Amino acid sequence: MNASYKSKLLASAVTAALLISSLVFLTGVQAGPAEDLEVTEVSEALGSPPPRKNVPYDVFVSWSNDGSSSYDATVRLYEDCDLNTMADESDSISMGAGEEGLITLSITFEDTGEVCFSGTIFYSGTDY
């Protein structure tokens, strides 16, 4: 009976240690830039005519950092929605925890009429 009691006590102690270590691990985990950084809106200036070939346009890109860490990143504007052809890129921006921002980038369209363009945040070799 004494051996059974000791093995139950050991099993309980090991279970408690595992539970505490998993709680410490989970509370220490922080989201990364993929979860924190986001382009919230990409828009043209009010009253801008539809895209015209070889005419530069200003595009407003809003970004946010919803996390608790700061990042230095750039905002990129692409001429397509597949992120194949970059039109413009901002200087490095210090995106503080919980901050939002708005920047103006430029794009010159190669076609007239409806076109798809997109914005991303570029951090450490990856677009978000």
N, C-alpha and C positions, 0 to 999 in steps of 0.2 A: 504494500500500500504506500509505503514511503517513496518508492521508485516511481509509482504512478503519479503521486503528488508532485514530485520534482519535475517530471516530464511535462505535466500540465502547466506548471509554473514557468518552465523554460519556454514552452510553446506560447504562452500568454505574453511573456516578455518579448519574444521575437516578433510576435504579431503587433504588439504596441510599438516596438522600435520601427518596424516597417511602415506602420500607419503614420507615425510622427515624421519619418524621413520623407514619405510621399507628400505630406502636407507642406513641409518646408520646401520641397522641390516645386510643388505647384504654385505656392505663393511667391516664389522667387522668379518664376517664368514671366518674361515680358514679351509683348508683341514686337515684331520687327517692322521694318519700313513697308513691307508688302501689306501689312494690316493697318498701318498708321497713316501713310501718305496717300493722298487722293487728289485727282483733278476733279473739282466739283462742277465746273461749268466752262464751256468754250463757246464764246459768242462774238459776233461781229458788232461794230458800232451801230447804234440805232440810225436808221436812214441810209445805211450802206446799200448801194445798188447790188444786184446779183453779181456774182463773180464774172469778171471780164478778163479775157486773155491778156497777159503781160501787164496787168495793172496791180501794183502793190496795195494790199489791204492790211489794216491793223486788226488784230484779233485779241480779245481779252480772255485771259485764262485765269480762272480762280482755282486756288489750291488750298488744301487744309492738312494739318497734322493732328489727327485725333488721338495720338498716343501720349505717353508720358516721357518720351525721350526726344531729344533734339537731333535733327539731321541736317547735313549740308548736302543739298541736291540741286539739280537744275530742272527747269520745265522745258519740255520739247513740244514743238508744234509740227505735225506731220501733214503732208499734202494729201494723204489718203487715210482711210479708216483701217487699213491693214498694217499701219506703222512701217511702211517700206521706204518712204521718201521723206526725209526730214526737211522742213522748210526753214525753221528757225529754232534757236536754243537760247535760253536766258543765261546770264552769268550765274555763278553759284549763289544759292540763297540759303541762309541759315533759317531753317524751318523749326522754330521752337515748339516745345510741347504745347498742344492745345491752340496753336496759332493758325490763322488763315491769312491768305494774301491774294493779291490781284496783280498780274503783270500784263504788259502789252507786248505781243510778238507780231512779226510781219510775215505775210505770205503773198506770193505772186502766183496766181493761178495760171495753169497752162491751157485751160479750157474755159469756155463761156457757159453760163447757166448753172444748173444744180451740180454741186460737187460735194464730196465728203472729205472733211478734214477732222483731225483729232489731236488731242493733247495728252501728254503723259508726264509723269515725274520720273526723272532719271537719277538713280542712286546706286553707286558702286557697281556699275556695269549692267544694271537691269532697269527696264522701264516698268513703271507702275501706273 
